[in-house]
């Protein structure tokens, strides 16, 4: 467990640096000050598109599964929230999880659902105000991909480029290399994106008969962030799961320093502190720990970070990070202070 979270936190820190650009764009973290219910277009790590509503005044939450690969489309859930001293919330029914929201409209949370192997805790990441134009998504992105082609789940990182014109939006991706720096040594994937309304985009891959996912995007502090709910079970496809992408930006210590909360694809939650290039995990699933680690910024390329445990991650907007751990799992994190 400790070795897992050492790897996890290293990546989380790296991601936090990148994601901090996405989430805390101007405020540096913490809970939303709005007292109004807010609905977040969200993607679950297991591969579900969810509308998640949180009311910080009434201390309630509710959600509807909009798209599902597990027969859950239309399913709803709701409950109450307990406000924690660090500004996060604990949702009823998911006692080891935390919900954190940022003033610029980003949410990290969790739901409990049966996605084929019993009821499990599934991390979600959501956006309050997704973009509705292709031009708003133009750019080169770092990405984290978590996909399952049963019975195997895998995580990888890489880059993709979105190019929007007056008539089309196209994308090209590359695994484990920086597409923005030149050709993709391992080959690439490419396709198109079509707006479905309400900030949702259908993602098609060239050569695939059916859409491979649904995307939502967000702009924070000049950095684009893209989330994709994957639904591509064909052999050699992208799998069932999610993609988190953040426009490439140089990572700095000013972005990563602070306290972060993170969720993993194993259903665990951790709290860690970062200072300079050092990380210390202080809590796992609510229990105190002391697990130190380190990370290196802007390796293997701009905006990415590597940890001493073999993790690779990046920041997505101000206050958010994503990470592929050294053991091949995925982490999502948000800066709470």
TISEMAR-506650 format. One record per residue (C-alpha): x, y, z; residue in three letters. Coordinates in steps of 0.1 Angstrom, whole numbers. Layout:
BEGIN
<site><x>X</x><y>Y</y><z>Z</z><loti>ALA</loti></site>
...
//
This chain:
BEGIN
<site><x>0</x><y>0</y><z>0</z><loti>UNK</loti></site>
<site><x>27</x><y>25</y><z>9</z><loti>UNK</loti></site>
<site><x>47</x><y>17</y><z>-23</z><loti>UNK</loti></site>
<site><x>15</x><y>23</y><z>-43</z><loti>UNK</loti></site>
<site><x>9</x><y>57</y><z>-28</z><loti>UNK</loti></site>
<site><x>45</x><y>67</y><z>-30</z><loti>UNK</loti></site>
<site><x>42</x><y>62</y><z>-68</z><loti>UNK</loti></site>
<site><x>8</x><y>77</y><z>-68</z><loti>UNK</loti></site>
<site><x>17</x><y>109</y><z>-50</z><loti>UNK</loti></site>
<site><x>47</x><y>115</y><z>-72</z><loti>UNK</loti></site>
<site><x>25</x><y>115</y><z>-102</z><loti>UNK</loti></site>
<site><x>-2</x><y>134</y><z>-84</z><loti>UNK</loti></site>
<site><x>22</x><y>162</y><z>-77</z><loti>UNK</loti></site>
<site><x>33</x><y>163</y><z>-113</z><loti>UNK</loti></site>
<site><x>-3</x><y>163</y><z>-124</z><loti>UNK</loti></site>
<site><x>-12</x><y>187</y><z>-98</z><loti>UNK</loti></site>
<site><x>12</x><y>211</y><z>-113</z><loti>UNK</loti></site>
<site><x>-4</x><y>207</y><z>-147</z><loti>UNK</loti></site>
<site><x>-40</x><y>204</y><z>-134</z><loti>UNK</loti></site>
<site><x>-35</x><y>234</y><z>-112</z><loti>UNK</loti></site>
<site><x>-36</x><y>254</y><z>-143</z><loti>UNK</loti></site>
<site><x>-70</x><y>240</y><z>-151</z><loti>UNK</loti></site>
<site><x>-88</x><y>241</y><z>-118</z><loti>UNK</loti></site>
<site><x>-76</x><y>270</y><z>-98</z><loti>UNK</loti></site>
<site><x>-71</x><y>293</y><z>-126</z><loti>UNK</loti></site>
<site><x>-73</x><y>324</y><z>-106</z><loti>UNK</loti></site>
<site><x>-81</x><y>315</y><z>-70</z><loti>UNK</loti></site>
<site><x>-56</x><y>288</y><z>-60</z><loti>UNK</loti></site>
<site><x>-80</x><y>262</y><z>-48</z><loti>UNK</loti></site>
<site><x>-106</x><y>256</y><z>-22</z><loti>UNK</loti></site>
<site><x>-144</x><y>251</y><z>-23</z><loti>UNK</loti></site>
<site><x>-167</x><y>271</y><z>-45</z><loti>UNK</loti></site>
<site><x>-180</x><y>302</y><z>-27</z><loti>UNK</loti></site>
<site><x>-213</x><y>299</y><z>-46</z><loti>UNK</loti></site>
<site><x>-243</x><y>290</y><z>-25</z><loti>UNK</loti></site>
<site><x>-263</x><y>279</y><z>-55</z><loti>UNK</loti></site>
<site><x>-268</x><y>243</y><z>-68</z><loti>UNK</loti></site>
<site><x>-244</x><y>237</y><z>-97</z><loti>UNK</loti></site>
<site><x>-245</x><y>209</y><z>-123</z><loti>UNK</loti></site>
<site><x>-212</x><y>195</y><z>-135</z><loti>UNK</loti></site>
<site><x>-209</x><y>176</y><z>-168</z><loti>UNK</loti></site>
<site><x>-187</x><y>148</y><z>-156</z><loti>UNK</loti></site>
<site><x>-168</x><y>118</y><z>-167</z><loti>UNK</loti></site>
<site><x>-163</x><y>87</y><z>-145</z><loti>UNK</loti></site>
<site><x>-131</x><y>68</y><z>-146</z><loti>UNK</loti></site>
<site><x>-150</x><y>36</y><z>-154</z><loti>UNK</loti></site>
<site><x>-164</x><y>52</y><z>-186</z><loti>UNK</loti></site>
<site><x>-197</x><y>69</y><z>-177</z><loti>UNK</loti></site>
<site><x>-210</x><y>103</y><z>-187</z><loti>UNK</loti></site>
<site><x>-227</x><y>118</y><z>-156</z><loti>UNK</loti></site>
<site><x>-246</x><y>150</y><z>-148</z><loti>UNK</loti></site>
<site><x>-236</x><y>157</y><z>-111</z><loti>UNK</loti></site>
<site><x>-254</x><y>184</y><z>-91</z><loti>UNK</loti></site>
<site><x>-240</x><y>197</y><z>-58</z><loti>UNK</loti></site>
<site><x>-258</x><y>222</y><z>-35</z><loti>UNK</loti></site>
<site><x>-232</x><y>236</y><z>-9</z><loti>UNK</loti></site>
<site><x>-260</x><y>254</y><z>10</z><loti>UNK</loti></site>
<site><x>-285</x><y>225</y><z>14</z><loti>UNK</loti></site>
<site><x>-255</x><y>201</y><z>16</z><loti>UNK</loti></site>
<site><x>-270</x><y>177</y><z>-9</z><loti>UNK</loti></site>
<site><x>-259</x><y>160</y><z>-41</z><loti>UNK</loti></site>
<site><x>-276</x><y>142</y><z>-69</z><loti>UNK</loti></site>
<site><x>-266</x><y>127</y><z>-102</z><loti>UNK</loti></site>
<site><x>-280</x><y>112</y><z>-134</z><loti>UNK</loti></site>
<site><x>-260</x><y>88</y><z>-156</z><loti>UNK</loti></site>
<site><x>-264</x><y>102</y><z>-191</z><loti>UNK</loti></site>
<site><x>-244</x><y>76</y><z>-210</z><loti>UNK</loti></site>
<site><x>-233</x><y>41</y><z>-198</z><loti>UNK</loti></site>
<site><x>-216</x><y>11</y><z>-212</z><loti>UNK</loti></site>
<site><x>-230</x><y>-10</y><z>-183</z><loti>UNK</loti></site>
<site><x>-267</x><y>-6</y><z>-187</z><loti>UNK</loti></site>
<site><x>-270</x><y>23</y><z>-163</z><loti>UNK</loti></site>
<site><x>-282</x><y>51</y><z>-186</z><loti>UNK</loti></site>
<site><x>-309</x><y>71</y><z>-168</z><loti>UNK</loti></site>
<site><x>-300</x><y>58</y><z>-134</z><loti>UNK</loti></site>
<site><x>-300</x><y>84</y><z>-106</z><loti>UNK</loti></site>
<site><x>-285</x><y>88</y><z>-72</z><loti>UNK</loti></site>
<site><x>-286</x><y>113</y><z>-44</z><loti>UNK</loti></site>
<site><x>-276</x><y>119</y><z>-8</z><loti>UNK</loti></site>
<site><x>-263</x><y>144</y><z>17</z><loti>UNK</loti></site>
<site><x>-229</x><y>160</y><z>22</z><loti>UNK</loti></site>
<site><x>-208</x><y>166</y><z>53</z><loti>UNK</loti></site>
<site><x>-186</x><y>197</y><z>51</z><loti>UNK</loti></site>
<site><x>-150</x><y>190</y><z>62</z><loti>UNK</loti></site>
<site><x>-126</x><y>215</y><z>78</z><loti>UNK</loti></site>
<site><x>-104</x><y>215</y><z>47</z><loti>UNK</loti></site>
<site><x>-132</x><y>227</y><z>25</z><loti>UNK</loti></site>
<site><x>-140</x><y>194</y><z>9</z><loti>UNK</loti></site>
<site><x>-172</x><y>174</y><z>13</z><loti>UNK</loti></site>
<site><x>-179</x><y>138</y><z>23</z><loti>UNK</loti></site>
<site><x>-209</x><y>123</y><z>4</z><loti>UNK</loti></site>
<site><x>-232</x><y>100</y><z>22</z><loti>UNK</loti></site>
<site><x>-228</x><y>64</y><z>10</z><loti>UNK</loti></site>
<site><x>-192</x><y>69</y><z>1</z><loti>UNK</loti></site>
<site><x>-175</x><y>75</y><z>34</z><loti>UNK</loti></site>
<site><x>-139</x><y>71</y><z>22</z><loti>UNK</loti></site>
<site><x>-143</x><y>96</y><z>-7</z><loti>UNK</loti></site>
<site><x>-141</x><y>133</y><z>-9</z><loti>UNK</loti></site>
<site><x>-157</x><y>159</y><z>-31</z><loti>UNK</loti></site>
<site><x>-137</x><y>190</y><z>-39</z><loti>UNK</loti></site>
<site><x>-148</x><y>219</y><z>-60</z><loti>UNK</loti></site>
<site><x>-129</x><y>249</y><z>-73</z><loti>UNK</loti></site>
<site><x>-142</x><y>285</y><z>-80</z><loti>UNK</loti></site>
<site><x>-135</x><y>282</y><z>-117</z><loti>UNK</loti></site>
<site><x>-159</x><y>253</y><z>-122</z><loti>UNK</loti></site>
<site><x>-140</x><y>221</y><z>-117</z><loti>UNK</loti></site>
<site><x>-152</x><y>192</y><z>-95</z><loti>UNK</loti></site>
<site><x>-135</x><y>160</y><z>-83</z><loti>UNK</loti></site>
<site><x>-158</x><y>135</y><z>-67</z><loti>UNK</loti></site>
<site><x>-170</x><y>99</y><z>-67</z><loti>UNK</loti></site>
<site><x>-201</x><y>77</y><z>-72</z><loti>UNK</loti></site>
<site><x>-209</x><y>42</y><z>-60</z><loti>UNK</loti></site>
<site><x>-222</x><y>20</y><z>-89</z><loti>UNK</loti></site>
<site><x>-221</x><y>-15</y><z>-102</z><loti>UNK</loti></site>
<site><x>-201</x><y>-15</y><z>-135</z><loti>UNK</loti></site>
<site><x>-199</x><y>-53</y><z>-139</z><loti>UNK</loti></site>
<site><x>-181</x><y>-66</y><z>-109</z><loti>UNK</loti></site>
<site><x>-202</x><y>-54</y><z>-79</z><loti>UNK</loti></site>
<site><x>-207</x><y>-20</y><z>-64</z><loti>UNK</loti></site>
<site><x>-174</x><y>0</y><z>-64</z><loti>UNK</loti></site>
<site><x>-163</x><y>36</y><z>-57</z><loti>UNK</loti></site>
<site><x>-156</x><y>53</y><z>-90</z><loti>UNK</loti></site>
<site><x>-138</x><y>87</y><z>-92</z><loti>UNK</loti></site>
<site><x>-154</x><y>114</y><z>-114</z><loti>UNK</loti></site>
<site><x>-141</x><y>147</y><z>-127</z><loti>UNK</loti></site>
<site><x>-166</x><y>174</y><z>-139</z><loti>UNK</loti></site>
<site><x>-168</x><y>208</y><z>-155</z><loti>UNK</loti></site>
<site><x>-195</x><y>234</y><z>-148</z><loti>UNK</loti></site>
<site><x>-192</x><y>253</y><z>-181</z><loti>UNK</loti></site>
<site><x>-181</x><y>232</y><z>-210</z><loti>UNK</loti></site>
<site><x>-172</x><y>250</y><z>-243</z><loti>UNK</loti></site>
<site><x>-194</x><y>248</y><z>-273</z><loti>UNK</loti></site>
<site><x>-171</x><y>259</y><z>-302</z><loti>UNK</loti></site>
<site><x>-143</x><y>239</y><z>-319</z><loti>UNK</loti></site>
<site><x>-121</x><y>270</y><z>-319</z><loti>UNK</loti></site>
<site><x>-120</x><y>270</y><z>-281</z><loti>UNK</loti></site>
<site><x>-104</x><y>235</y><z>-282</z><loti>UNK</loti></site>
<site><x>-75</x><y>242</y><z>-307</z><loti>UNK</loti></site>
<site><x>-41</x><y>232</y><z>-294</z><loti>UNK</loti></site>
<site><x>-16</x><y>205</y><z>-284</z><loti>UNK</loti></site>
<site><x>-25</x><y>185</y><z>-253</z><loti>UNK</loti></site>
<site><x>-9</x><y>161</y><z>-229</z><loti>UNK</loti></site>
<site><x>-32</x><y>132</y><z>-220</z><loti>UNK</loti></site>
<site><x>-39</x><y>104</y><z>-196</z><loti>UNK</loti></site>
<site><x>-59</x><y>74</y><z>-210</z><loti>UNK</loti></site>
<site><x>-75</x><y>48</y><z>-188</z><loti>UNK</loti></site>
<site><x>-93</x><y>21</y><z>-208</z><loti>UNK</loti></site>
<site><x>-106</x><y>-14</y><z>-202</z><loti>UNK</loti></site>
<site><x>-109</x><y>-41</y><z>-228</z><loti>UNK</loti></site>
<site><x>-123</x><y>-68</y><z>-205</z><loti>UNK</loti></site>
<site><x>-108</x><y>-83</y><z>-185</z><loti>UNK</loti></site>
<site><x>-78</x><y>-61</y><z>-189</z><loti>UNK</loti></site>
<site><x>-75</x><y>-24</y><z>-179</z><loti>UNK</loti></site>
<site><x>-45</x><y>-3</y><z>-188</z><loti>UNK</loti></site>
<site><x>-33</x><y>33</y><z>-183</z><loti>UNK</loti></site>
<site><x>-10</x><y>53</y><z>-206</z><loti>UNK</loti></site>
<site><x>0</x><y>88</y><z>-213</z><loti>UNK</loti></site>
<site><x>9</x><y>107</y><z>-245</z><loti>UNK</loti></site>
<site><x>-2</x><y>137</y><z>-265</z><loti>UNK</loti></site>
<site><x>-29</x><y>148</y><z>-290</z><loti>UNK</loti></site>
<site><x>-36</x><y>178</y><z>-312</z><loti>UNK</loti></site>
<site><x>-70</x><y>193</y><z>-320</z><loti>UNK</loti></site>
<site><x>-74</x><y>214</y><z>-351</z><loti>UNK</loti></site>
<site><x>-106</x><y>233</y><z>-357</z><loti>UNK</loti></site>
<site><x>-117</x><y>251</y><z>-389</z><loti>UNK</loti></site>
<site><x>-149</x><y>267</y><z>-399</z><loti>UNK</loti></site>
<site><x>-162</x><y>233</y><z>-413</z><loti>UNK</loti></site>
<site><x>-146</x><y>206</y><z>-391</z><loti>UNK</loti></site>
<site><x>-128</x><y>197</y><z>-359</z><loti>UNK</loti></site>
<site><x>-101</x><y>170</y><z>-362</z><loti>UNK</loti></site>
<site><x>-78</x><y>152</y><z>-338</z><loti>UNK</loti></site>
<site><x>-46</x><y>132</y><z>-339</z><loti>UNK</loti></site>
<site><x>-30</x><y>114</y><z>-309</z><loti>UNK</loti></site>
<site><x>3</x><y>97</y><z>-301</z><loti>UNK</loti></site>
<site><x>11</x><y>73</y><z>-272</z><loti>UNK</loti></site>
<site><x>42</x><y>79</y><z>-250</z><loti>UNK</loti></site>
<site><x>56</x><y>107</y><z>-272</z><loti>UNK</loti></site>
<site><x>52</x><y>144</y><z>-278</z><loti>UNK</loti></site>
<site><x>33</x><y>148</y><z>-310</z><loti>UNK</loti></site>
<site><x>38</x><y>186</y><z>-308</z><loti>UNK</loti></site>
<site><x>75</x><y>181</y><z>-312</z><loti>UNK</loti></site>
<site><x>73</x><y>160</y><z>-345</z><loti>UNK</loti></site>
<site><x>63</x><y>127</y><z>-359</z><loti>UNK</loti></site>
<site><x>49</x><y>99</y><z>-337</z><loti>UNK</loti></site>
<site><x>74</x><y>70</y><z>-336</z><loti>UNK</loti></site>
<site><x>47</x><y>44</y><z>-326</z><loti>UNK</loti></site>
<site><x>21</x><y>55</y><z>-352</z><loti>UNK</loti></site>
<site><x>-9</x><y>75</y><z>-343</z><loti>UNK</loti></site>
<site><x>-47</x><y>76</y><z>-342</z><loti>UNK</loti></site>
<site><x>-69</x><y>103</y><z>-358</z><loti>UNK</loti></site>
<site><x>-105</x><y>113</y><z>-362</z><loti>UNK</loti></site>
<site><x>-131</x><y>140</y><z>-359</z><loti>UNK</loti></site>
<site><x>-153</x><y>157</y><z>-333</z><loti>UNK</loti></site>
<site><x>-189</x><y>168</y><z>-338</z><loti>UNK</loti></site>
<site><x>-208</x><y>191</y><z>-314</z><loti>UNK</loti></site>
<site><x>-240</x><y>174</y><z>-301</z><loti>UNK</loti></site>
<site><x>-252</x><y>205</y><z>-282</z><loti>UNK</loti></site>
<site><x>-248</x><y>215</y><z>-246</z><loti>UNK</loti></site>
<site><x>-210</x><y>213</y><z>-247</z><loti>UNK</loti></site>
<site><x>-209</x><y>176</y><z>-255</z><loti>UNK</loti></site>
<site><x>-189</x><y>164</y><z>-285</z><loti>UNK</loti></site>
<site><x>-191</x><y>131</y><z>-304</z><loti>UNK</loti></site>
<site><x>-156</x><y>116</y><z>-309</z><loti>UNK</loti></site>
<site><x>-151</x><y>95</y><z>-340</z><loti>UNK</loti></site>
<site><x>-119</x><y>77</y><z>-350</z><loti>UNK</loti></site>
<site><x>-110</x><y>72</y><z>-386</z><loti>UNK</loti></site>
<site><x>-118</x><y>36</y><z>-397</z><loti>UNK</loti></site>
<site><x>-141</x><y>29</y><z>-367</z><loti>UNK</loti></site>
<site><x>-178</x><y>23</y><z>-376</z><loti>UNK</loti></site>
<site><x>-191</x><y>37</y><z>-343</z><loti>UNK</loti></site>
<site><x>-182</x><y>67</y><z>-321</z><loti>UNK</loti></site>
<site><x>-154</x><y>60</y><z>-297</z><loti>UNK</loti></site>
<site><x>-165</x><y>85</y><z>-270</z><loti>UNK</loti></site>
<site><x>-182</x><y>117</y><z>-259</z><loti>UNK</loti></site>
<site><x>-160</x><y>147</y><z>-250</z><loti>UNK</loti></site>
<site><x>-165</x><y>178</y><z>-229</z><loti>UNK</loti></site>
<site><x>-140</x><y>207</y><z>-227</z><loti>UNK</loti></site>
<site><x>-132</x><y>236</y><z>-205</z><loti>UNK</loti></site>
<site><x>-109</x><y>267</y><z>-206</z><loti>UNK</loti></site>
<site><x>-92</x><y>280</y><z>-175</z><loti>UNK</loti></site>
<site><x>-64</x><y>306</y><z>-173</z><loti>UNK</loti></site>
<site><x>-58</x><y>302</y><z>-210</z><loti>UNK</loti></site>
<site><x>-53</x><y>264</y><z>-207</z><loti>UNK</loti></site>
<site><x>-77</x><y>240</y><z>-224</z><loti>UNK</loti></site>
<site><x>-88</x><y>209</y><z>-206</z><loti>UNK</loti></site>
<site><x>-106</x><y>180</y><z>-224</z><loti>UNK</loti></site>
<site><x>-124</x><y>150</y><z>-208</z><loti>UNK</loti></site>
<site><x>-136</x><y>120</y><z>-229</z><loti>UNK</loti></site>
<site><x>-160</x><y>93</y><z>-218</z><loti>UNK</loti></site>
<site><x>-147</x><y>63</y><z>-238</z><loti>UNK</loti></site>
<site><x>-170</x><y>36</y><z>-253</z><loti>UNK</loti></site>
<site><x>-148</x><y>17</y><z>-277</z><loti>UNK</loti></site>
<site><x>-148</x><y>-20</y><z>-269</z><loti>UNK</loti></site>
<site><x>-137</x><y>-32</y><z>-303</z><loti>UNK</loti></site>
<site><x>-104</x><y>-53</y><z>-304</z><loti>UNK</loti></site>
<site><x>-75</x><y>-28</y><z>-305</z><loti>UNK</loti></site>
<site><x>-99</x><y>0</y><z>-296</z><loti>UNK</loti></site>
<site><x>-95</x><y>27</y><z>-268</z><loti>UNK</loti></site>
<site><x>-116</x><y>6</y><z>-244</z><loti>UNK</loti></site>
<site><x>-142</x><y>16</y><z>-219</z><loti>UNK</loti></site>
<site><x>-130</x><y>44</y><z>-196</z><loti>UNK</loti></site>
<site><x>-118</x><y>80</y><z>-198</z><loti>UNK</loti></site>
<site><x>-92</x><y>104</y><z>-213</z><loti>UNK</loti></site>
<site><x>-81</x><y>136</y><z>-195</z><loti>UNK</loti></site>
<site><x>-62</x><y>160</y><z>-216</z><loti>UNK</loti></site>
<site><x>-46</x><y>194</y><z>-208</z><loti>UNK</loti></site>
<site><x>-31</x><y>219</y><z>-232</z><loti>UNK</loti></site>
<site><x>7</x><y>218</y><z>-230</z><loti>UNK</loti></site>
<site><x>21</x><y>244</y><z>-206</z><loti>UNK</loti></site>
<site><x>54</x><y>245</y><z>-187</z><loti>UNK</loti></site>
<site><x>50</x><y>232</y><z>-151</z><loti>UNK</loti></site>
<site><x>64</x><y>253</y><z>-123</z><loti>UNK</loti></site>
<site><x>68</x><y>248</y><z>-85</z><loti>UNK</loti></site>
<site><x>44</x><y>277</y><z>-79</z><loti>UNK</loti></site>
<site><x>16</x><y>256</y><z>-94</z><loti>UNK</loti></site>
<site><x>24</x><y>224</y><z>-75</z><loti>UNK</loti></site>
<site><x>31</x><y>237</y><z>-40</z><loti>UNK</loti></site>
<site><x>2</x><y>230</y><z>-16</z><loti>UNK</loti></site>
<site><x>-22</x><y>204</y><z>-3</z><loti>UNK</loti></site>
<site><x>-39</x><y>180</y><z>-27</z><loti>UNK</loti></site>
<site><x>-66</x><y>153</y><z>-25</z><loti>UNK</loti></site>
<site><x>-65</x><y>124</y><z>-50</z><loti>UNK</loti></site>
<site><x>-86</x><y>95</y><z>-61</z><loti>UNK</loti></site>
<site><x>-72</x><y>63</y><z>-77</z><loti>UNK</loti></site>
<site><x>-86</x><y>37</y><z>-101</z><loti>UNK</loti></site>
<site><x>-83</x><y>12</y><z>-72</z><loti>UNK</loti></site>
<site><x>-110</x><y>32</y><z>-53</z><loti>UNK</loti></site>
<site><x>-86</x><y>47</y><z>-27</z><loti>UNK</loti></site>
<site><x>-83</x><y>84</y><z>-16</z><loti>UNK</loti></site>
<site><x>-52</x><y>101</y><z>-4</z><loti>UNK</loti></site>
<site><x>-41</x><y>135</y><z>9</z><loti>UNK</loti></site>
<site><x>-6</x><y>148</y><z>2</z><loti>UNK</loti></site>
<site><x>15</x><y>179</y><z>5</z><loti>UNK</loti></site>
<site><x>39</x><y>192</y><z>-21</z><loti>UNK</loti></site>
<site><x>68</x><y>217</y><z>-16</z><loti>UNK</loti></site>
<site><x>93</x><y>223</y><z>-44</z><loti>UNK</loti></site>
<site><x>100</x><y>188</y><z>-58</z><loti>UNK</loti></site>
<site><x>90</x><y>169</y><z>-26</z><loti>UNK</loti></site>
<site><x>58</x><y>151</y><z>-19</z><loti>UNK</loti></site>
<site><x>45</x><y>137</y><z>14</z><loti>UNK</loti></site>
<site><x>13</x><y>116</y><z>16</z><loti>UNK</loti></site>
<site><x>-4</x><y>123</y><z>49</z><loti>UNK</loti></site>
<site><x>-36</x><y>104</y><z>47</z><loti>UNK</loti></site>
<site><x>-49</x><y>73</y><z>29</z><loti>UNK</loti></site>
<site><x>-87</x><y>65</y><z>30</z><loti>UNK</loti></site>
<site><x>-88</x><y>88</y><z>61</z><loti>UNK</loti></site>
<site><x>-60</x><y>71</y><z>80</z><loti>UNK</loti></site>
<site><x>-28</x><y>91</y><z>88</z><loti>UNK</loti></site>
<site><x>4</x><y>80</y><z>71</z><loti>UNK</loti></site>
<site><x>38</x><y>96</y><z>63</z><loti>UNK</loti></site>
<site><x>50</x><y>85</y><z>29</z><loti>UNK</loti></site>
<site><x>76</x><y>108</y><z>12</z><loti>UNK</loti></site>
<site><x>85</x><y>110</y><z>-25</z><loti>UNK</loti></site>
<site><x>99</x><y>133</y><z>-51</z><loti>UNK</loti></site>
<site><x>91</x><y>143</y><z>-87</z><loti>UNK</loti></site>
<site><x>108</x><y>160</y><z>-117</z><loti>UNK</loti></site>
<site><x>90</x><y>186</y><z>-137</z><loti>UNK</loti></site>
<site><x>88</x><y>189</y><z>-175</z><loti>UNK</loti></site>
<site><x>100</x><y>154</y><z>-181</z><loti>UNK</loti></site>
<site><x>97</x><y>135</y><z>-204</z><loti>UNK</loti></site>
<site><x>85</x><y>167</y><z>-222</z><loti>UNK</loti></site>
<site><x>69</x><y>201</y><z>-215</z><loti>UNK</loti></site>
<site><x>41</x><y>200</y><z>-189</z><loti>UNK</loti></site>
<site><x>47</x><y>164</y><z>-179</z><loti>UNK</loti></site>
<site><x>63</x><y>152</y><z>-146</z><loti>UNK</loti></site>
<site><x>78</x><y>119</y><z>-134</z><loti>UNK</loti></site>
<site><x>80</x><y>106</y><z>-99</z><loti>UNK</loti></site>
<site><x>106</x><y>86</y><z>-81</z><loti>UNK</loti></site>
<site><x>82</x><y>57</y><z>-82</z><loti>UNK</loti></site>
<site><x>79</x><y>56</y><z>-120</z><loti>UNK</loti></site>
<site><x>47</x><y>76</y><z>-123</z><loti>UNK</loti></site>
<site><x>40</x><y>101</y><z>-151</z><loti>UNK</loti></site>
<site><x>15</x><y>128</y><z>-149</z><loti>UNK</loti></site>
<site><x>6</x><y>164</y><z>-157</z><loti>UNK</loti></site>
<site><x>-16</x><y>193</y><z>-145</z><loti>UNK</loti></site>
<site><x>-49</x><y>202</y><z>-161</z><loti>UNK</loti></site>
<site><x>-59</x><y>237</y><z>-154</z><loti>UNK</loti></site>
<site><x>-53</x><y>254</y><z>-121</z><loti>UNK</loti></site>
<site><x>-56</x><y>230</y><z>-93</z><loti>UNK</loti></site>
<site><x>-60</x><y>196</y><z>-110</z><loti>UNK</loti></site>
<site><x>-36</x><y>168</y><z>-118</z><loti>UNK</loti></site>
<site><x>-37</x><y>133</y><z>-134</z><loti>UNK</loti></site>
<site><x>-12</x><y>105</y><z>-131</z><loti>UNK</loti></site>
<site><x>-3</x><y>71</y><z>-145</z><loti>UNK</loti></site>
<site><x>13</x><y>54</y><z>-115</z><loti>UNK</loti></site>
<site><x>44</x><y>32</y><z>-118</z><loti>UNK</loti></site>
<site><x>21</x><y>2</y><z>-113</z><loti>UNK</loti></site>
<site><x>-2</x><y>12</y><z>-142</z><loti>UNK</loti></site>
<site><x>-31</x><y>26</y><z>-123</z><loti>UNK</loti></site>
<site><x>-46</x><y>61</y><z>-127</z><loti>UNK</loti></site>
<site><x>-50</x><y>90</y><z>-103</z><loti>UNK</loti></site>
<site><x>-71</x><y>121</y><z>-104</z><loti>UNK</loti></site>
<site><x>-63</x><y>150</y><z>-79</z><loti>UNK</loti></site>
<site><x>-73</x><y>185</y><z>-70</z><loti>UNK</loti></site>
<site><x>-56</x><y>212</y><z>-50</z><loti>UNK</loti></site>
<site><x>-76</x><y>221</y><z>-19</z><loti>UNK</loti></site>
<site><x>-52</x><y>248</y><z>-5</z><loti>UNK</loti></site>
//
